[in-house]
Amino acid sequence: MYDSETLRNMGKYRVRISGKNEAIYDYESGKRYTYNDLDKRSDKLAWFLVHTMGLKKGDRIGFCATNAVAFFDAFYATYKTGIIVTTYNCLLREKELFSLIENEAPKVIFYSAEFVFTIMTLRECGFKQEFICLDMKGDGDNYSYDEIMNIEDYEETPDANLEEEDIQMLIHTGGTTGVPKAAMMSYRAIFFNTLSDIGGYQLNDSDTAILTLPLFHTAGWNVFTLPILFMGGRIILMRGFNPEKTLRAIREEKPTVGISVETMYKAMAMHPDFMKTDFSCYRFLVTGAAPTGRELLEVYWARGVKMVNAYGMTEVGPNNMSHPAGNVSCTIDIVREKWNSCGVPAPYNQVRFVDEEGHDVAQGEHGELLFRSKMIFSGYWNNKEASDAILDNGWVHTGDMGYLDEDGYCYISGRKKNMYISGGENIFPQEIEDVITSIKGVMDVCIVGVPDPKWGEVGRVLIVKAKDAKVTRDEIVKTVRNELSSIKVPKYVTFVDNIPKNAIGKRDLKQIKKLFSAPQD
């Protein structure tokens, strides 16, 4: 489908049509960048990496930084050089972060000034990369990013002879347990993810999105951001999430679509500026990483915002399932009816639900969710064992259990590994959590299986109540008993201030099990 010339000009095709249009507004600095600007900046970075640093196709550059326009300079430079971009979560423990960097061996690491101590530690530990600060010229740095962007004497780099299966990015998994793995995303995978998002949500050049999610995970890149830039729309770039600043940007910039995680939406809803912010500019909002409960969804629905749950996974998308929120026919009433569904499979996805033997299950029956498409990854970087474990004849095993209803909507029951067995019956936490989140006053909920001498395992539910809510243990138990079989009623109910989550809003199951695996309240 592709040839090297096509890939090389992927950024320039948009420049032909939208060169003078605004592409990125850096909300922190107030700087605005057109598509012409992005093309010129990526030309300069490509020249610097190839001619000054001596990098070639297949070499890696890394980012230890908060969101910045330099990420996009690097992304568009991949088409011109074949150099692979990898981005790091600098909030990881040093041992985890350093292990990732050692494994991927980027030759240049761009960093934000706030992570200077991390860079100092890397140097002290013997890492020999070229370190370049995005904000200033750091102590010990040979270059500053401003110096690169001020280069005047540069030329286009030679054709890198790209192919569609060449790796464009390494994107780290946002899993709930274990050290993140680097998913190899090819030019083919990034391209089809972009097409899937455009087609599934009907994105166009009039769309604007605020980017608050970090660019060290897939949703920050591949849900709305790259698709909108592909179409000639506009991205409002923020270094990180701040509810007051985000609400102000909504009032000022009038975004049309957006994605965030439950904790961020909750922080905005609880902020004093929420009620004075007009959300009518939004066509829809998407919530990802983990399901958002009905209590919070109702807050946004009441403001006239079509907010929907969606499903994605680094290795297979992440544009995999969502309510067709971009369709005029997809109303808030329809979303409300199937609120706890993650929607229908997005374009270009093939979906199966299979049993333990790998056989397809009947419609409505629980099975493990598998994906196959042009969007899937090419395996994990330097980790053949993990790659072989998740890939099966072109199908990716997600590890998530779920089913399709009669309308083709998907419902996720929970992680296969987090399923617990009580009295010989498989119990899927998500089904119970959906019932509990329908109770007024419940803001967040999580169920884990804990040991029990009679049943083997029983459920322990963790509940976060809304402020001043009067939710009781008896109400929780009674509601579940009325909706589900008695074996699914949690034995233990624990009220907590918050449920541990990782940097992208997914539950930190390792920490949850460490804190709450004991059966007693």
C-alpha positions in Angstrom: 0.0 0.0 0.0 2.8 2.4 0.9 6.1 3.2 -0.6 8.9 5.2 0.9 8.0 8.4 -0.8 4.4 8.2 0.5 5.5 7.8 4.1 8.2 10.4 3.8 5.6 13.0 2.8 2.9 12.1 5.4 3.3 15.4 7.2 3.7 17.4 4.0 0.4 16.2 2.5 -1.5 18.2 5.2 0.8 21.2 4.7 -0.3 21.4 1.1 -3.9 21.9 2.2 -3.7 23.5 5.6 -0.2 25.0 5.8 -1.3 28.3 7.2 -3.9 26.9 9.6 -3.2 26.6 13.3 -2.3 23.1 14.2 -1.1 23.4 17.9 -1.8 26.0 20.5 0.7 25.7 23.4 -1.6 26.9 26.2 1.2 27.2 28.7 3.4 29.5 26.6 0.7 31.1 24.5 2.6 30.1 21.3 0.6 29.0 18.3 2.0 26.7 15.6 0.7 26.3 12.0 1.1 23.2 9.9 3.9 25.0 8.1 5.7 25.6 11.4 5.5 21.9 12.3 6.9 20.9 9.0 9.8 23.4 9.3 10.5 22.4 12.9 10.6 18.7 12.1 12.9 19.4 9.2 15.3 21.1 11.6 15.1 18.3 14.2 15.6 15.7 11.5 18.7 17.5 10.1 20.1 17.8 13.6 19.6 14.2 14.5 21.0 12.8 11.2 23.8 15.3 10.4 24.9 16.5 13.9 24.2 13.5 16.0 24.8 10.8 13.3 21.6 8.9 13.9 20.1 6.7 11.3 16.9 4.7 10.5 16.0 2.4 13.4 17.9 4.4 16.1 15.9 5.7 19.0 15.3 9.1 20.6 13.5 9.4 24.0 11.5 11.9 25.9 11.6 12.3 29.7 9.3 15.3 29.6 5.9 16.8 30.2 3.8 17.5 27.1 5.5 19.9 24.7 5.5 20.8 21.0 8.9 19.0 20.7 7.0 15.7 20.8 5.3 16.6 17.6 8.6 17.8 16.0 9.9 14.4 16.7 6.8 12.5 15.5 6.9 14.3 12.1 10.7 13.8 11.9 10.2 10.0 12.0 8.7 10.2 8.5 11.8 12.0 7.3 14.5 9.9 9.1 13.1 6.5 10.1 14.3 7.3 13.7 12.0 5.7 16.3 10.4 7.8 19.1 10.0 6.4 22.6 8.5 8.4 25.5 9.0 7.7 29.3 6.9 8.2 32.4 9.4 9.9 34.6 7.1 9.3 37.6 8.1 5.6 37.5 10.4 4.4 40.2 14.0 4.9 39.1 14.7 1.1 38.8 11.7 0.8 36.4 12.6 3.9 34.4 16.2 3.1 34.1 15.4 -0.5 33.0 13.3 0.8 30.2 16.0 3.2 29.0 18.6 0.5 29.2 16.5 -1.9 27.2 15.6 0.6 24.4 18.9 2.5 24.3 17.8 5.8 22.9 20.8 7.8 21.7 19.3 11.2 22.5 17.0 12.0 25.4 15.0 15.2 25.5 13.9 16.2 28.9 11.9 18.9 30.8 13.6 21.1 33.4 11.4 19.6 36.1 13.1 16.2 35.6 16.7 17.5 35.8 17.4 15.5 38.9 16.3 12.3 37.1 18.7 13.2 34.3 21.5 13.9 36.8 21.0 10.4 38.3 21.0 8.8 34.9 24.4 10.4 34.2 25.7 9.4 37.6 24.6 5.8 36.9 26.7 5.8 33.7 24.1 6.5 31.0 26.0 8.0 28.0 23.1 9.4 26.0 23.0 13.0 24.7 20.7 14.8 27.0 19.0 17.9 25.7 16.7 20.1 27.8 13.5 21.4 26.1 13.4 24.5 28.4 16.9 25.8 28.7 20.5 24.7 28.2 21.1 22.4 31.2 24.3 22.0 33.1 26.4 19.5 31.3 24.3 19.6 28.1 26.0 20.1 24.8 22.9 21.5 23.1 19.7 23.3 23.9 16.4 22.6 22.1 16.2 26.3 21.2 19.5 26.0 19.4 18.2 23.2 17.3 15.1 25.2 16.4 17.2 28.3 15.5 19.2 26.3 12.9 19.2 28.3 9.6 21.6 26.3 7.5 19.9 23.0 7.0 18.5 20.8 4.2 16.0 18.0 3.9 17.5 14.7 5.0 18.0 11.9 2.5 15.1 9.4 1.9 15.2 6.8 4.7 13.6 4.1 2.5 10.7 3.5 4.9 8.4 0.5 4.7 5.0 0.2 6.3 6.1 -2.4 8.8 9.1 -0.4 10.0 8.7 0.7 13.6 7.7 4.3 14.1 7.1 4.5 17.9 7.7 2.6 21.1 4.7 3.2 23.3 4.7 1.8 26.8 1.8 -0.3 28.1 -0.3 1.3 30.8 -1.0 -2.0 32.6 -2.1 -2.4 36.1 0.6 -4.8 37.3 4.2 -5.2 36.5 6.8 -3.1 34.7 5.5 -1.4 31.5 6.5 -3.1 28.2 7.4 -1.2 25.0 4.9 -2.0 22.3 6.4 -1.6 18.8 4.0 0.5 16.7 4.7 0.4 13.0 3.9 3.1 10.5 1.0 0.8 9.4 -0.4 0.6 12.9 -0.3 4.3 13.5 -1.9 5.0 10.2 -4.8 2.6 10.6 -5.4 3.8 14.2 -5.7 7.3 12.8 -8.2 6.2 10.1 -10.2 4.2 12.6 -10.6 7.2 14.9 -11.5 9.5 12.0 -14.1 7.1 10.7 -15.5 6.0 14.0 -16.0 9.5 15.5 -16.4 11.3 12.1 -13.6 13.8 12.9 -12.9 16.7 10.5 -10.8 19.8 10.2 -13.2 21.9 12.3 -12.5 19.7 15.4 -10.4 20.9 18.3 -9.3 18.9 21.3 -7.5 19.8 24.5 -4.6 17.4 25.2 -4.2 16.9 28.9 -3.3 13.2 28.8 0.4 12.5 28.9 2.3 11.7 25.8 4.1 8.8 27.4 0.9 6.6 26.8 -1.0 5.7 23.7 -4.3 7.6 24.4 -2.4 11.0 24.5 -1.1 10.3 21.0 -3.6 8.2 19.2 -7.1 9.1 20.5 -8.0 12.4 18.8 -4.5 14.0 18.8 -2.9 12.5 15.7 -6.2 11.9 13.9 -7.2 15.6 14.3 -3.8 16.7 13.1 -4.2 14.3 10.2 -7.4 16.0 9.3 -6.2 19.5 9.7 -7.9 20.3 13.0 -6.4 21.9 16.1 -4.8 20.6 19.3 -4.7 22.7 22.5 -1.5 21.5 24.2 -1.2 21.4 28.0 1.9 20.3 29.9 -0.4 18.4 32.3 -3.8 18.3 33.8 -5.1 21.1 36.0 -8.9 21.3 36.5 -9.1 25.1 36.7 -6.8 25.6 33.7 -8.7 23.0 31.7 -12.1 24.5 32.4 -10.7 28.0 31.5 -9.4 26.6 28.2 -12.8 25.1 27.5 -14.4 28.5 27.9 -11.8 30.3 25.8 -11.0 27.8 23.0 -14.3 26.0 22.5 -13.1 22.4 21.9 -15.4 20.1 20.1 -14.2 16.6 21.2 -12.1 15.3 24.0 -10.8 12.3 25.9 -9.8 12.0 29.6 -10.0 9.6 32.5 -12.4 9.4 35.3 -10.2 11.1 37.9 -9.8 14.1 35.7 -13.5 14.4 34.8 -14.3 14.1 38.5 -11.8 16.8 39.4 -13.4 19.2 36.9 -16.9 18.3 38.1 -16.0 19.1 41.7 -14.3 22.4 40.8 -16.2 25.7 41.5 -15.7 26.8 37.9 -17.6 23.7 36.5 -21.0 25.2 36.6 -20.0 28.4 35.0 -18.3 26.6 32.1 -20.4 26.2 29.0 -19.9 22.7 27.5 -22.2 23.2 24.5 -19.1 23.5 22.3 -18.5 19.7 22.7 -19.9 17.3 20.2 -19.0 14.5 22.7 -16.5 13.5 25.4 -14.9 10.1 25.7 -13.7 8.5 29.0 -11.0 5.8 28.8 -8.4 3.8 30.8 -11.1 2.3 33.0 -14.9 2.4 33.1 -16.5 5.6 34.5 -19.4 5.1 36.9 -22.9 6.2 36.2 -22.9 8.8 39.0 -20.2 10.9 37.3 -21.6 10.3 33.8 -25.0 11.7 35.0 -23.2 14.9 36.1 -22.1 15.6 32.5 -25.2 14.3 30.9 -27.1 16.9 33.0 -25.0 19.6 31.4 -26.0 18.3 27.9 -22.7 16.6 27.2 -22.7 13.3 25.4 -20.1 11.5 27.5 -19.4 7.8 26.7 -17.3 5.0 27.9 -14.8 3.5 25.4 -12.3 0.7 25.3 -8.7 0.6 24.0 -5.5 -1.2 24.5 -1.9 -0.1 23.5 -1.2 -3.4 21.8 -4.3 -3.4 19.6 -5.2 0.3 19.1 -6.1 2.1 21.2 -9.1 3.0 18.9 -10.9 -0.3 19.4 -14.4 0.2 20.8 -16.7 3.1 21.5 -20.2 4.3 21.4 -20.6 6.0 17.9 -20.7 9.3 19.6 -19.9 11.3 16.5 -23.2 10.2 14.9 -26.1 12.6 15.3 -28.4 9.5 15.9 -26.3 8.6 19.0 -28.2 10.6 21.5 -27.7 11.0 25.3 -30.8 8.8 25.8 -29.2 6.0 23.8 -25.9 6.4 25.7 -27.8 6.4 29.0 -29.5 3.1 28.0 -26.2 1.3 27.4 -24.0 3.4 29.8 -21.9 0.5 31.1 -21.1 -0.7 27.6 -17.8 0.4 26.0 -19.6 0.6 22.6 -19.3 -1.2 19.3 -16.0 -2.2 17.6 -14.4 0.7 15.8 -13.6 0.5 12.0 -10.9 -2.0 10.9 -11.2 -4.1 14.1 -12.1 -7.8 14.0 -13.4 -9.1 17.4 -13.8 -12.5 18.9 -14.8 -13.8 22.4 -13.4 -17.2 23.2 -13.5 -19.8 26.0 -10.6 -21.4 27.7 -10.1 -23.8 24.7 -10.0 -20.9 22.3 -13.5 -21.6 20.8 -15.8 -18.8 20.0 -18.6 -18.4 22.6 -22.2 -17.7 21.7 -23.6 -14.1 21.6 -24.3 -13.0 25.2 -21.8 -15.5 26.8 -18.7 -14.4 28.6 -15.4 -15.0 26.9 -11.9 -13.5 26.5 -11.8 -10.6 24.1 -9.4 -11.0 21.1 -8.6 -8.5 18.4 -7.1 -8.8 14.9 -6.6 -5.8 12.5 -4.1 -3.6 10.7 -4.0 -1.6 13.9 -2.2 -4.1 16.1 1.4 -3.8 17.3 4.4 -5.7 16.1 5.3 -7.2 19.4 7.3 -6.0 22.5 10.7 -4.5 22.1 13.4 -7.1 23.0 10.8 -9.3 24.6 9.9 -12.3 22.4 8.5 -14.3 25.3 5.9 -11.7 26.2 5.1 -11.1 22.5 4.5 -14.8 21.9 2.3 -15.0 25.0 -0.1 -12.3 23.8 -0.1 -13.0 20.0 -1.9 -16.1 18.5 -2.0 -16.4 14.8 -2.5 -12.7 14.3 -5.0 -12.4 17.1 -4.1 -10.4 20.3 -5.3 -11.8 23.6 -6.4 -8.8 25.6 -6.9 -10.7 28.9 -10.2 -8.9 29.3 -13.5 -10.9 29.7 -16.7 -9.7 28.2 -19.6 -10.3 25.8 -21.6 -8.7 23.0 -25.3 -8.0 23.4 -28.0 -8.4 20.7 -27.2 -5.0 19.3 -23.5 -5.6 18.9 -22.5 -3.5 22.0 -19.6 -4.8 24.1 -19.6 -5.2 27.8 -16.4 -5.8 29.7 -16.7 -8.0 32.7 -13.2 -7.6 34.1 -9.7 -8.8 33.7 -9.3 -12.6 33.2 -6.6 -12.6 35.9 -8.9 -10.6 38.3 -11.8 -13.0 38.0 -12.3 -14.9 41.2 -14.0 -18.2 41.9 -16.6 -18.4 44.6 -18.3 -21.7 45.3 -17.1 -23.0 41.9 -18.6 -20.1 39.9 -16.6 -17.6 38.0 -17.2 -14.1 39.3 -16.5 -11.1 37.1 -16.1 -7.9 39.2 -17.2 -5.4 36.5 -20.7 -6.8 36.4 -21.1 -6.2 40.1 -19.4 -2.8 40.0 -21.8 -1.6 37.4 -24.7 -2.4 39.7 -23.1 -0.6 42.6 -22.2 2.5 40.7 -25.9 2.9 39.9 -26.5 3.7 43.6 -26.8 7.4 44.2 -23.8 8.7 46.1 -21.3 6.1 44.9 -18.4 7.8 43.1 -16.0 4.9 42.6 -16.0 1.2 43.3 -13.6 -1.7 43.0 -14.1 -5.4 43.8 -11.4 -7.9 44.6 -11.6 -11.6 45.5 -10.3 -12.5 49.0 -9.8 -15.9 50.6 -12.8 -17.6 52.3 -12.7 -21.0 54.1 -16.2 -22.0 52.9 -16.4 -20.6 49.4 -12.8 -20.5 48.4 -13.0 -16.8 47.5 -15.6 -14.1 48.2 -15.9 -10.5 47.1 -14.6 -7.5 48.9 -15.9 -4.2 47.6 -14.2 -0.9 48.0 -16.5 2.1 47.9 -15.7 5.8 47.5 -18.7 7.9 48.5 -19.6 11.3 47.1 -19.3 14.2 49.6 -22.0 14.0 52.2 -23.5 10.8 50.7 -25.4 8.5 53.1 -24.6 5.2 51.4 -24.6 2.2 53.8 -23.3 -1.4 53.7 -26.9 -2.7 53.8 -27.9 -0.6 50.8 -24.9 -2.0 48.8 -25.7 -5.6 49.7 -29.5 -5.2 49.1 -29.0 -3.6 45.7 -26.6 -6.3 44.4 -28.9 -9.1 45.8 -31.9 -7.6 44.0 -30.0 -7.4 40.7 -27.7 -10.4 40.6 -27.5 -14.0 42.0 -26.7 -14.3 45.7 -23.2 -15.8 45.0 -22.2 -12.4 43.5 -23.1 -10.4 46.6 -19.9 -9.1 48.2 -19.3 -10.4 51.7 -17.2 -7.4 52.7 -17.9 -3.7 52.2 -15.1 -1.2 52.9 -15.5 2.5 52.5 -12.3 4.3 51.4 -11.2 7.8 50.6 -9.8 6.8 47.2 -9.0 3.7 45.1 -5.3 3.5 44.2 -4.7 4.3 40.5 -1.7 4.7 38.2 -0.6 7.7 36.2 -3.2 7.2 33.4 -6.2 6.5 35.7 -6.2 2.7 35.6 -6.6 0.9 38.9 -3.3 0.0 40.5 -4.3 -3.6 41.2 -0.9 -4.5 42.6 -1.3 -1.8 45.3 -5.0 -2.6 45.8 -4.3 -6.3 46.5 -1.5 -5.4 48.8 -3.7 -3.1 50.8 -7.0 -4.9 50.7 -6.4 -8.6 50.1 -7.2 -9.5 53.7 -10.9 -10.6 54.2 -11.8 -8.5 57.2 -13.2 -5.0 56.9 
